Amino acid sequence: MAEQLSLESATTAPADHGYNEDSIRSLDWREHIRLRPGMYIGKLGDGSSPDDGIYILVKEVIDNSIDEHMMGYGRTIEVKITEQRVTVRDYGRGIPLGKVVDVVSKINTGGKYDSKVFQKSVGLNGVGTKAVNALSTNFVVQSVRDGMMKSAEFQNGKLISDPKPIKTSQRNGTMMAFEPDPSIFRNFRFIPDFLESQFWNYAYLNAGLTINFNGQKYHSENGLRDLLERKTDPEAIRYPVIHLKGTDIEMALTHGNDYGEEYYSFVNGQYTTQGGTHLAAFREGIVKTVREHYGKEYDATDIRASIVGAIAIRVQEPVFESQTKTKLGSIVMEPEGALTVRNFVVDFVKEHLDNYLHKNPDTKEALKKRIEQSERERKDMAGVKKLANQRAKKASLHNRKLRDCRFHFDEGKAPEKEALTTLFITEGDSASGSITKSRNVELEAVFSLRGKPLNCFGMKKKIVYENEELNLLQHALNIEEGLEGLRYNRVVIATDADVDGMHIRLLLLTFFLQFFPDLVRNGHVYILETPLFRVRNKKQTIYCYDEKEKQAAIKKLGRNPEITRFKGLGEISPDEFGKFIGDNIRLEPVILQSDRSIQKLLTYYMGKNTPARQEFIIDNLRMEKDLVTSDTLPASETIVPAAEAELV
């Protein structure tokens, strides 16, 4: 019996598949970064989102120059960005010449480990520029110190040129230039609006610093006050921006008329897009201060409704929750543990905001009126909200509008996947049917509209609960109480590329901007680009997104290719749709420019036919003949030339 058991064990034991000493492999720093780039720069992306990898690369290089400025060296940073190449030049002390190669190619090498030199810098892990180097097809570093210049050049992190130092007349400082690897950042592009926002933040947080970006200067003298004044409409805010500064802390706040809360938080000059301990303490401190100052237990949501605020702190050795440093963790500011970031921020807000309100009675009264207005609106909406939520709960059990996915952005169960969790908002059943059949069911959900949604411009938020479709969309996104529970990182409007489709886009954008502007501000809303033409022969099929691409495809495929014009999303088969919403998806981000007022924007486009809009239409109306001949279309699709009015 024992022999039988031994025999069975031997025959059923799993094979070791050659697992031995040769199976154990060590990767060098360059190989590991290129194999697992997400560990170092977060998600890769193609540049259509402000937190995509190419912007993190830019940030990692500029952060070093910012740290030099913070230490009192260099007041100007030159940045030049073309389609593929980024060049950053500062006028700080320059990297010590003997360590130029090491600081960009050896992990855990840098001057920031010496706290005497860099007291409160952004990065302390010695990884940033090494990641940029490893993820670039070409990387050049150059340092100038006291009349001598040392440079080095790399390809994909490998050193290819290391000449000896030479004499120079250039000013001290460091230059780094790189080209992101297109095999890693596929189809990437830099969007100027995202870069502009990034550079303005650097300027606001470093008074006196000037950033020259492609000939444009970014400079601020008043810090966070300038930030809020640029982000708000002076005619819409309830009171002048409150600007308070202390040792290692600065804050600014005001109240407007938009729904939601809008915050900008920073640690050691780093824009923490996901907030963290300091932002939570800022919000808590405002609520506590207001309640104690007015002697009333106002609801926290009423106090923070329509608020626009900014908080910046500087601490030694900050602890972030990821390499990209977008969220501050819980840290102690003093060795003995007596002072945490939360205590530090809450105490500062309570003392200085309370003093400010005592000294400025007009602001005190305006703030009180804004809070009480929010309270009235909330109570007025309570009954409608309760009924609507009950109706939505019943509808969600059999909600044919939403075809959900497995993973969601707010769950945090699949870290690598959640960053790409997407909701497609489509018009009609035919379009939603094609997307539903071709989507990735783990990551992509579909919400189907019934015709055109309501134009909710100028309406109160209670219309969201009274309108069944808008209420169901709100619940699908889970944004009723703010973005903390947002279920999809990307909200993609997928409509036909015709007049009706454009109108639906505008109506949905009006809904988001009117009631959930933070969804747009935080870069979650996109427009799906789908091909207009399919050009093919017996050997190859090319999908084209505009007339220029179509002509290039015709030229490539040769004589008489078959050309199909897609008039709507419903005409694209599920098999074809899968190619457009997968790895090669083309998304156009909806960017709200920081100097544009939401209400002015919506009034212009969605309000009554104002004289300004009439004048714009008249000035930009032109007649032209749209000549399309049989040279570019098969006989069955030849379009008769026609004169048509076009807005340009």
N, C-alpha and C positions, 0 to 999 in steps of 0.2 A: 504493500500500500504506500509506504514511504517512497519506494522507488517510482511508483506511478505518479505521485504528486510532484516529485522532483522532475520527472520527465515532462509533465504538463507545464510546469513553471518554465522549464527551459524552452519549450516550443512556443509559449505565448509571450515571452518577454519581448518588449519593443526593441527594434534595431536602433543602434546608436548613431546611424547615418554618418559614420566617420567622425564622430565628435571626439577630438583629441587636441593636443597642443597647437596644431596647425589651424584649428577652428577659432582660436582666440586671436583677435586682431586689434591693434591699437591704431586709432586715427590721429593724425596730427591736427593742429588747431584749424588749419585751412580746410581740410577734408571734412571735419566735423561740422563746421559752419555751413559749408556748401551742401552737406547731406541733410542737415536739420536747421535750415535758416529760420524757421518759425521760433526756435528757442531763443534766438538773438534779436530778431526784429519784428516779432509778431507775424501777422499774416502777410503774404506777398502782395496779391492784388495786381492791378494794372494801372493804378494811378487815379481811378475813378472815385476813390474814397480818401478822405484826408488822413486816415491812419494806415494807408497802404505802405508797403515796404519802401518804396522809392523815397517817400517823404521822411521816413525814419532814417534812411541813409543820410539825407541832407541834414537832418536834425543832429545826428551823431557827430558830424563834422563841425557844424556851427556851434554846438554846445561847448566844444573845446575853446573856441574863440571867445564865446560869452564868458566862460570861466576866467580867461585871461583879463577881460574887461572888468569883471567883478573884483579881481585882485588889484585893479588900478593900472592896468597896462593895455593901452590901445583904446581909442575912442571911435574907430571906424572899422567896419568889416565890409569887404567887397565880395559880392556874390554874383556870379554869372552862370546862367543856366540856359543851355540850348536844348534842342530836341533830345539829345543823347548824353550830353556832357555837363557836369557840374564842377565849378571852380570856386573855391572859397579862400580868400586871402585876408588875414588879420595883421595888425600891427602891434602885437604883444611882444613878449620877450623872445619868442622863437624857441623851438625845441632844442635842448642841448645837442650840439652837432654830433657827438659821439653816440647818441641814442636815437637818432632819427629813424633808423631801420627798425630798431627794437620796439619803439612805442606804437608802430602800426603793424607789427607782425609777431609779437610775442604776447600771449595771453597773460593778464595780470601784471602788465608792465605799464607804469605811468607815474606822474608826479603827484597824483591825487591821493596816494596812500600816505603821503607826508602831510598830516593835518596842519602843520605850520605853514605850508605853502598854499594849500587850497583848503581854507577853513570851511566854506559852505558851498561846495561845488555841486553840479548836477550829477555827474557820474563818478562812481567810486569802484567800479568792478573791472576796469581795464579792458573792456571788451569792445566798446563802440567802434572806434576806427579800424580795429582788426576785422570786425564784421563787414564794414564797408569795403575794405581791401579785398577780403576773400570773395565777396559777391560782385566784384567789378571786373570787367574784361581788361580794363586799364586803370591803374591807380598810381598817381604821382604825389609824392610828398617833398616839400622843399622848405628848409629852415634857414633864416638869415639871423646871424648874431654877430654884432660888433665887427662888421666889415667882411665877414666870411659867410659863404653859402654852401649848404650841403643838401643834396637831393638824392632821391632813390625812386625807382620805377618798378611796378609789379604788374603781373598779368594773372588774373584769377588767384591772387594771393601769393604767387611765386615771384621772388625777386629776380629781375632780369637786368637791372642796371644799378650799380652802386659806386659811382665815381667819387673821387676824393674831393674834399672841400676846396672851393676856389674863392678868390677875392671878389668882392662886389661892392657897389655903391648904394645898393638898395637899403631901405629902412628895415629895422628888425621886424621879425614876425614870421608867421607860418603860412604856407600855401598848400592846399590839398585839392587835387582834381581827380575825378573818377567818372567812369562810364558804367552804369548798372549792366549786369550780364543779361542780355535778352533771352538767354535760354532758361533763366530763373524767373525773371520778371517779364513774362510773355506779353507782347503787344502793349508795353507800358508807354505812358505819356504823362508829362507834367502839366497839371492844370494850374494856370497862373493864380486863380482865386485862392486856392489852397495855400500856395506859397506866400501870397500876399498876407493872408491871415496869420500865418506862422511868423513872418517877419515883423508884423505889427505887434504881436505879442512880445517878441524879444525887445522891441523898442519901448513898449509900455513898462516893462519890468526892469529896464536898465536906463534910467534917466541920463541923458547926455550921450548915449550911444547912437551912432548913425549907421544904418545898414544901407548900402548902395546895391540894389538888386536890378541888374540889367538897365542901369541908368535912372531908376526910380529911387528916391531917398525915403527912408523910414526913420522917423525921429520923434521923440516925445520928451517933454519937460515936466509934465504933471502926472506921469505914471498912470495908475488905475483910474483916476478921474478922466483922463483923456480917453481911456478905453471905453468907459461907460458913456461918455458924451458922444463918441463915435458910433456906438452900438444902439443908441436911442434917438428918438425924435424929440428935439427940445420942446416942440409944441404939444407932445403927447404925455410927457412925464408930469407927475403930480407935484413934484418939488425938485429943486436943484440937487444935483448929485452930492451925497454926503461922502466926504473923503477924509479918512482918518489914517494916521501913520504913527508907528511906534518902533521900538527896537526890534528888528527882525520880523515885523508884521506890517501889512498895509491892507486896507479894505476900502471899498466904495460900494454904495448902494443907492437905489432910488426905486420908485414904483411907477409903472406905466399903465396902459389900458389893455394890453394883450393878455390872453389867457395863458396860464402856466407860469412856471418859474424859470428864470434864465440866470445861469451862474458861470463864472469863469474863475477857475482855481489854479494856483501855481505853487510850486515848491522849489526854492533855489533857482528860480527862473524857468523851471520846466512846467509847461502847460499840462496839468493833470486832467485829461479829458474825461476820465472816469471818476474824478473826485477823490474821495478817500476820507481819512480821519479829519483833516483840517476843514474840508467843506461841510461835513456833517456837524462839526462843532460850530462853524459859522452860522448855519441854519438854526441850530439849537440856541446859540447865543442871541440871535435876533428875536426869537420867540420869547425867551426868558426876559430879555430887556424890555420889550414892549409891554408884556403883561405887568411887570413890576412898575414900570414908569407910569402907565395909565391906571394901575390898580384894578384891572379887569382881566378875567380869565378868557380872553379872546381865543377862539379856535385857531390852532396853528395854521390850518389851511387858509383861513381868512387873512392872517398876518402876512403870509408869504405869497398870496395870490398876486400875480402881475409884478412880482419883484424882479429887479435886475441887479445882480450883485457880483462883486469880484473880491477875492481874498488871495493874498500872496504872503507866504512865510518863508523864512530862511532858517534852516536847522543844520546841525552838524550830523554827518553820516545818516542821511534819510534812508528809510527802508521802504522800497517800493514793492508792489506785488508782482511785478514782471520786469524783464529786461528793458521793455519800452518805456517804463517809468510813467505810466498814465494813471496810476492809482496809488496813493500814499497809504501805507499800512499803519498800524498802531505803534507808536514809538514813544520812548521816554526821553525828555529833553535834558534831564540832569541825571548824573550818575546815581545819586541817592534815590531816584525814583519819585521825588516829591512833586515833579512837574511833568505832566504829559502834554502832548500836542492839544488834546481836547481841553484840558484845564487852561492852558496858555491862551487859546483862541477865545473860549467862552468868557474868561475873565476880562480879556482886552475889550471884547465887544460890549459886555455889560457896563464896564466903567466908562469907556469913551463915547459910546453911542448914547448912553443916558445923559452924560454931560452935554453932548451936542444938542439933544432935544431940549434940555433946560435952557440953553443959550439961544436957541432958534425957535421961538414960539410959532412962527408961520409954518415952518417945516413940521413941527409937532402937530399942528392942527390939520395940515394937509394929509399927513400920514394917518391920522385918526379917521378922517373922512374916507380915505381909500379902504381902510380895514372894515369900516362899518358898511360901506357899499358892497364889499365882497360878502359880508355876512348876510345882508339882505338878499343878494342874488342867490346865495347858497340855500337859504331857507325857502325862497320863492320856488326854487327848482326841486326841492326835496320830494314833494308829492309826485311830480312827473317822473323824476328819476327812479323812484321806487317801483312804479308801475312798469316803466320801460325795462328796468332790470329783470323784473319778473317775467315779462314777455320775452326778453332776450334769452333768459335761462331756459324757458320752454322751447324756444326756437332752436337753441343750440343743440338740443337732443336730436333734432332732425333738420339741421341747417344745411340745406342743399346749396347754399351760396358758398360755403367754405369746404374745400377739400384740404384737410389739414395734413401736416407732415409729422414725422416721428420726433425729431429734435426741435427744441425751441431755444431762442436766444437767452431767455431769462432763467433757464433751468440749470445751466452750468454742468450738465452731465457729460457732454461731449465737447470738450474745450477746442479741439481742432476743427470740429464741424460747425459749432454754433456761430462762428464768425460769418459764415456764409448762409445762414438760415434765411430764406427768402419767401415773401408773400407776393404773388403776382395778382394784381387787380385787373380784371379783364372786362370787356363789354360783350354781353351776349353769351349764349350757350355754345355757339360754334367755336369761337376763339378759346373759351375756357376748356372746351372738350379736347382740343388739340394739345394745349399745354398740359392738361391733366394726364393725358395718356403718355406724354413724352417726358414729364418731369421726374426728378429724383425724389421719390416719396419720403426719403429720410430727411431731406433738407428743404424741399420746396413745397409750398402750399399755394392754393389758388382760391381767390374770392371773386365770384362772378356778379357783375352788376346787372340790373334789369333796366336797360335803356340809360338815359342820362340822369345823373343824380341831381339833387336839388341845389340851386345856386343859393348858398347860405350866407352870402356877403351881407354884413350889417345886421345879422340876426343874433339873438341871444343864444347862449349855449343850450338852453332847454330845448331848442329845435333839434339838437342831436338826439335827444331821447324821444322826442315826438315823432321823428322820422324813422321808420323801421329800418330802412336800408343803412342809413348813417349810424344808427345805434348798433346794428349787427357788425358793421365794419369796425366801430370803436371797440366792441367786445372781442372781435377776432384779433385785433392788435393788442388788446389788454392795456390801453393807455388812458383809461378813464381817470386814474389818480396820478398820472405822470408816466415818465419813461422807465421807471424802475422795473416795471413788470413787462416791458415790451417783449413780445414773443418772437419777433422777426427782426433781424439786424438790417435787412434790406427790404424796403417796401417799394415794389416795382410796378409802375403804372404801364400796363401793356394794352395799348389801344391802336386802332387802325391809323395809318398815316394819311388820313383824309380830313376834311373839314370837321366832320362829326367827331372823329377821334381826337382831334386837337381840342375841340370844345369840351369833351369829357375830361381831358387832362387838366384844362383850366378849372373846371368845376371841382375836381378832386383836390387840386392844389389850393383852391380857395378854402375848401373844407379844412385841410391840414393847417394852412397858415392862419385861418380865422380862430380855430379852437385848439390846435395842437402845434403851435409854431416851433416848439423844441424838436419835434420830429424832423423838421426841415433843417433847422439850425445845426443839429448834431449829425447831419449828413446821412440820414437813413432813407431818404426818398430819391428814387431814380426813375428815369424814363427808359423803357426797353426799346432798343433799335432793332428792327427786323428788316430783312432784305426786301427791296422793291422788285428786284429782277432775279430770275434764274436763267443763266446762259449755259447751254450744254450741247455736246455732241455725243457720239457713241462711246467715247473714251473718258470724257471728263465733264464734271458739273461744277460751275462756279456761281456762287451767290453774291449778288451785288447790292450795295446799300445806297448807291446814287448813280447818276448818269455817267459820271467819270469812270467809276468802277465798271459799269456795263460796257463802255466803249473799250476799256482795256481788256476785258474778258473776250469781247468779240475779236479783237486783234490777236489775242493769244490763241484762241481756238480755231481761227481760220475762217474759211468761207462757209456762209449759210448755217450758222449754229441755230439751234432752237432757242427762242427767247420767250420767257413767260413773265408777264407783269402781274405781281401779287397785288390785288386790289384791297384785300383785307386779311386779317390774321386767320380767319376761318378757312381761307383757301389753301393755307399751308398745311400739309399733312403732318400727323404726329411724328412720323419718322424724320421728316425734315426739321420740324420744330425742335426736336431733341438736339440737333446740331447747333441751334442758335441760343439755347439756354443752358448749355453745358460749359465746358472749359473755355469756349470761344465766345461767350456771351458779351454783347456790346451794350453797355449801360451808360447813359448820360446822367451824371449827378445833378440834382436840383440844388443850386447854390444860392443862398440868400446873401447878397452882398451886405457887408457890415454897415455901410452908410446909407442903406435904403430902409425907409419906414414901411412896415408891413401894411399899415392902414392906407398910406398914400398909394402904395403899389396896388392894393386890391381896389381902392376907389377908382384908380385910373383904368384898370382893365375890366373890372367886374361891376362897377357902379353905373350910374346913369350916363348917358352919352354926353359927356362934358365937352365944353368948347376945346379944351386942350387935346382931347382924343380926336375930335372931328378935324382939328387943324393938322394933327399928325397924319391922319388917313389921307387928307387932301394933298398934303405935301409929298407923301410917299406913294401916291397912286400913279401908275404908269401903264400905258397900253403897249403890249408887244405881241408879236406873232410867234406862236409856239410852233415852229416848223419841225415836224418829225416826219421823215421820209421812209420809204421802204428799204433804204440802205441800212437802217438800224433796227428795223422790225420785220418779221416775216409778213407775208402778204395778208395773212389772217388777222394780224394785229396792227396793220397800218392805220395811223390816226390821221384824219383829215385836218389840214392846217386850219386853225381857228384863232381869231383875235379874242384875247381874254384879259380881263383886268387882273393885275397881280400886285400884291403888297410886297415890297422889298425892304 
